[in-house]
Amino acid sequence: MSDGLPVWLNRQLAERAHAEGRTELGIIQEALTRYLVDIEQGGLP
């Protein structure tokens, strides 16, 4: 999968989406939202 996300993140999202039976799009949107919030808060480089 080459969508610009780190491999570990893609794997984590896929496992979580499968476990919870949620759509991949929804789980990715949630993760991207958290990622952007972390950047705004200075939590990530």
Biopython code that builds the backbone (N, CA, C, O; Angstrom):
import numpy as np
from Bio.PDB.StructureBuilder import StructureBuilder

atoms = [
    (1, "MET", "N", (0.855, -1.194, 0.000)),
    (1, "MET", "CA", (0.000, 0.000, 0.000)),
    (1, "MET", "C", (0.890, 1.243, 0.000)),
    (1, "MET", "O", (1.688, 1.436, 0.918)),
    (2, "SER", "N", (0.759, 2.062, -1.002)),
    (2, "SER", "CA", (1.620, 3.231, -1.129)),
    (2, "SER", "C", (0.768, 4.494, -1.135)),
    (2, "SER", "O", (0.581, 5.124, -2.176)),
    (3, "ASP", "N", (0.259, 4.853, 0.028)),
    (3, "ASP", "CA", (-0.612, 6.029, 0.109)),
    (3, "ASP", "C", (0.018, 7.137, 0.945)),
    (3, "ASP", "O", (-0.660, 8.085, 1.342)),
    (4, "GLY", "N", (1.322, 7.014, 1.213)),
    (4, "GLY", "CA", (2.012, 8.060, 1.948)),
    (4, "GLY", "C", (2.069, 7.834, 3.451)),
    (4, "GLY", "O", (2.752, 8.567, 4.166)),
    (5, "LEU", "N", (1.353, 6.821, 3.931)),
    (5, "LEU", "CA", (1.385, 6.540, 5.365)),
    (5, "LEU", "C", (2.505, 5.554, 5.674)),
    (5, "LEU", "O", (2.829, 4.708, 4.840)),
    (6, "PRO", "N", (3.098, 5.651, 6.859)),
    (6, "PRO", "CA", (4.134, 4.687, 7.251)),
    (6, "PRO", "C", (3.580, 3.269, 7.258)),
    (6, "PRO", "O", (2.397, 3.051, 7.521)),
    (7, "VAL", "N", (4.454, 2.305, 6.964)),
    (7, "VAL", "CA", (4.025, 0.906, 6.897)),
    (7, "VAL", "C", (3.426, 0.457, 8.225)),
    (7, "VAL", "O", (2.397, -0.218, 8.247)),
    (8, "TRP", "N", (4.069, 0.830, 9.333)),
    (8, "TRP", "CA", (3.571, 0.385, 10.641)),
    (8, "TRP", "C", (2.178, 0.943, 10.917)),
    (8, "TRP", "O", (1.352, 0.291, 11.556)),
    (9, "LEU", "N", (1.926, 2.164, 10.423)),
    (9, "LEU", "CA", (0.618, 2.771, 10.643)),
    (9, "LEU", "C", (-0.437, 2.045, 9.822)),
    (9, "LEU", "O", (-1.533, 1.772, 10.312)),
    (10, "ASN", "N", (-0.106, 1.732, 8.571)),
    (10, "ASN", "CA", (-1.043, 0.995, 7.730)),
    (10, "ASN", "C", (-1.399, -0.346, 8.362)),
    (10, "ASN", "O", (-2.562, -0.749, 8.374)),
    (11, "ARG", "N", (-0.379, -1.037, 8.890)),
    (11, "ARG", "CA", (-0.606, -2.348, 9.503)),
    (11, "ARG", "C", (-1.493, -2.203, 10.731)),
    (11, "ARG", "O", (-2.419, -2.989, 10.937)),
    (12, "GLN", "N", (-1.205, -1.199, 11.538)),
    (12, "GLN", "CA", (-1.981, -0.957, 12.758)),
    (12, "GLN", "C", (-3.433, -0.645, 12.416)),
    (12, "GLN", "O", (-4.357, -1.147, 13.056)),
    (13, "LEU", "N", (-3.618, 0.186, 11.404)),
    (13, "LEU", "CA", (-4.974, 0.557, 10.993)),
    (13, "LEU", "C", (-5.731, -0.650, 10.480)),
    (13, "LEU", "O", (-6.901, -0.845, 10.809)),
    (14, "ALA", "N", (-5.058, -1.467, 9.668)),
    (14, "ALA", "CA", (-5.711, -2.634, 9.081)),
    (14, "ALA", "C", (-6.139, -3.606, 10.173)),
    (14, "ALA", "O", (-7.249, -4.138, 10.136)),
    (15, "GLU", "N", (-5.258, -3.839, 11.147)),
    (15, "GLU", "CA", (-5.581, -4.768, 12.230)),
    (15, "GLU", "C", (-6.749, -4.242, 13.060)),
    (15, "GLU", "O", (-7.653, -4.997, 13.417)),
    (16, "ARG", "N", (-6.727, -2.960, 13.362)),
    (16, "ARG", "CA", (-7.782, -2.377, 14.193)),
    (16, "ARG", "C", (-9.112, -2.380, 13.451)),
    (16, "ARG", "O", (-10.152, -2.701, 14.026)),
    (17, "ALA", "N", (-9.074, -2.022, 12.171)),
    (17, "ALA", "CA", (-10.299, -1.985, 11.378)),
    (17, "ALA", "C", (-10.900, -3.380, 11.283)),
    (17, "ALA", "O", (-12.117, -3.545, 11.366)),
    (18, "HIS", "N", (-10.042, -4.385, 11.108)),
    (18, "HIS", "CA", (-10.527, -5.754, 10.996)),
    (18, "HIS", "C", (-11.129, -6.207, 12.326)),
    (18, "HIS", "O", (-12.185, -6.839, 12.356)),
    (19, "ALA", "N", (-10.449, -5.877, 13.420)),
    (19, "ALA", "CA", (-10.898, -6.313, 14.739)),
    (19, "ALA", "C", (-12.242, -5.672, 15.102)),
    (19, "ALA", "O", (-13.096, -6.309, 15.719)),
    (20, "GLU", "N", (-12.414, -4.426, 14.718)),
    (20, "GLU", "CA", (-13.629, -3.706, 15.094)),
    (20, "GLU", "C", (-14.695, -3.770, 14.017)),
    (20, "GLU", "O", (-15.820, -3.314, 14.227)),
    (21, "GLY", "N", (-14.350, -4.336, 12.853)),
    (21, "GLY", "CA", (-15.322, -4.439, 11.775)),
    (21, "GLY", "C", (-15.693, -3.086, 11.192)),
    (21, "GLY", "O", (-16.791, -2.912, 10.663)),
    (22, "ARG", "N", (-14.782, -2.132, 11.288)),
    (22, "ARG", "CA", (-15.053, -0.793, 10.771)),
    (22, "ARG", "C", (-14.488, -0.651, 9.365)),
    (22, "ARG", "O", (-13.640, -1.436, 8.938)),
    (23, "THR", "N", (-14.968, 0.356, 8.659)),
    (23, "THR", "CA", (-14.468, 0.582, 7.311)),
    (23, "THR", "C", (-13.056, 1.144, 7.387)),
    (23, "THR", "O", (-12.717, 1.893, 8.303)),
    (24, "GLU", "N", (-12.243, 0.771, 6.411)),
    (24, "GLU", "CA", (-10.858, 1.234, 6.406)),
    (24, "GLU", "C", (-10.794, 2.751, 6.270)),
    (24, "GLU", "O", (-9.943, 3.401, 6.878)),
    (25, "LEU", "N", (-11.693, 3.306, 5.476)),
    (25, "LEU", "CA", (-11.699, 4.757, 5.281)),
    (25, "LEU", "C", (-11.950, 5.483, 6.597)),
    (25, "LEU", "O", (-11.277, 6.464, 6.912)),
    (26, "GLY", "N", (-12.918, 4.998, 7.357)),
    (26, "GLY", "CA", (-13.236, 5.637, 8.625)),
    (26, "GLY", "C", (-12.076, 5.589, 9.600)),
    (26, "GLY", "O", (-11.792, 6.570, 10.287)),
    (27, "ILE", "N", (-11.403, 4.443, 9.662)),
    (27, "ILE", "CA", (-10.295, 4.288, 10.606)),
    (27, "ILE", "C", (-9.107, 5.142, 10.184)),
    (27, "ILE", "O", (-8.374, 5.658, 11.028)),
    (28, "ILE", "N", (-8.919, 5.288, 8.871)),
    (28, "ILE", "CA", (-7.818, 6.119, 8.377)),
    (28, "ILE", "C", (-8.104, 7.590, 8.668)),
    (28, "ILE", "O", (-7.212, 8.336, 9.071)),
    (29, "GLN", "N", (-9.351, 7.996, 8.462)),
    (29, "GLN", "CA", (-9.715, 9.384, 8.757)),
    (29, "GLN", "C", (-9.486, 9.689, 10.234)),
    (29, "GLN", "O", (-9.004, 10.764, 10.589)),
    (30, "GLU", "N", (-9.836, 8.730, 11.088)),
    (30, "GLU", "CA", (-9.638, 8.923, 12.527)),
    (30, "GLU", "C", (-8.156, 9.065, 12.848)),
    (30, "GLU", "O", (-7.755, 9.929, 13.627)),
    (31, "ALA", "N", (-7.352, 8.203, 12.237)),
    (31, "ALA", "CA", (-5.914, 8.218, 12.496)),
    (31, "ALA", "C", (-5.276, 9.510, 11.982)),
    (31, "ALA", "O", (-4.430, 10.101, 12.652)),
    (32, "LEU", "N", (-5.685, 9.940, 10.797)),
    (32, "LEU", "CA", (-5.128, 11.175, 10.242)),
    (32, "LEU", "C", (-5.499, 12.367, 11.113)),
    (32, "LEU", "O", (-4.694, 13.280, 11.295)),
    (33, "THR", "N", (-6.717, 12.362, 11.652)),
    (33, "THR", "CA", (-7.136, 13.447, 12.534)),
    (33, "THR", "C", (-6.250, 13.489, 13.773)),
    (33, "THR", "O", (-5.799, 14.558, 14.186)),
    (34, "ARG", "N", (-6.001, 12.319, 14.365)),
    (34, "ARG", "CA", (-5.139, 12.262, 15.547)),
    (34, "ARG", "C", (-3.729, 12.709, 15.192)),
    (34, "ARG", "O", (-3.082, 13.424, 15.958)),
    (35, "TYR", "N", (-3.251, 12.277, 14.007)),
    (35, "TYR", "CA", (-1.906, 12.615, 13.557)),
    (35, "TYR", "C", (-1.749, 14.127, 13.427)),
    (35, "TYR", "O", (-0.756, 14.697, 13.879)),
    (36, "LEU", "N", (-2.742, 14.774, 12.804)),
    (36, "LEU", "CA", (-2.685, 16.223, 12.624)),
    (36, "LEU", "C", (-2.762, 16.940, 13.965)),
    (36, "LEU", "O", (-2.087, 17.950, 14.166)),
    (37, "VAL", "N", (-3.574, 16.431, 14.878)),
    (37, "VAL", "CA", (-3.674, 17.034, 16.207)),
    (37, "VAL", "C", (-2.337, 16.909, 16.934)),
    (37, "VAL", "O", (-1.902, 17.848, 17.601)),
    (38, "ASP", "N", (-1.683, 15.747, 16.805)),
    (38, "ASP", "CA", (-0.381, 15.549, 17.441)),
    (38, "ASP", "C", (0.642, 16.547, 16.905)),
    (38, "ASP", "O", (1.445, 17.091, 17.662)),
    (39, "ILE", "N", (0.607, 16.784, 15.593)),
    (39, "ILE", "CA", (1.538, 17.737, 14.991)),
    (39, "ILE", "C", (1.280, 19.138, 15.546)),
    (39, "ILE", "O", (2.218, 19.858, 15.889)),
    (40, "GLU", "N", (0.015, 19.517, 15.632)),
    (40, "GLU", "CA", (-0.337, 20.843, 16.142)),
    (40, "GLU", "C", (0.120, 21.015, 17.590)),
    (40, "GLU", "O", (0.488, 22.113, 18.007)),
    (41, "GLN", "N", (0.094, 19.930, 18.343)),
    (41, "GLN", "CA", (0.484, 19.990, 19.750)),
    (41, "GLN", "C", (1.984, 19.782, 19.927)),
    (41, "GLN", "O", (2.491, 19.826, 21.048)),
    (42, "GLY", "N", (2.699, 19.554, 18.818)),
    (42, "GLY", "CA", (4.143, 19.370, 18.893)),
    (42, "GLY", "C", (4.533, 17.995, 19.386)),
    (42, "GLY", "O", (5.649, 17.808, 19.871)),
    (43, "GLY", "N", (3.633, 17.023, 19.273)),
    (43, "GLY", "CA", (3.924, 15.680, 19.769)),
    (43, "GLY", "C", (4.769, 14.854, 18.819)),
    (43, "GLY", "O", (5.370, 13.858, 19.223)),
    (44, "LEU", "N", (4.818, 15.263, 17.554)),
    (44, "LEU", "CA", (5.610, 14.534, 16.569)),
    (44, "LEU", "C", (6.581, 15.489, 15.891)),
    (44, "LEU", "O", (6.304, 16.683, 15.785)),
    (45, "PRO", "N", (7.711, 14.975, 15.434)),
    (45, "PRO", "CA", (8.715, 15.809, 14.760)),
    (45, "PRO", "C", (8.186, 16.347, 13.439)),
    (45, "PRO", "O", (8.896, 17.068, 12.737)),
]
sb = StructureBuilder()
sb.init_structure("model")
sb.init_model(0)
sb.init_chain("A")
sb.init_seg("    ")
for serial, (resi, resn, name, xyz) in enumerate(atoms, 1):
    if name == "N":
        sb.init_residue(resn, " ", resi, " ")
    sb.init_atom(name, np.array(xyz, "f"), 0.0, 1.0, " ", f" {name:<3s}", serial, name[0])
structure = sb.get_structure()
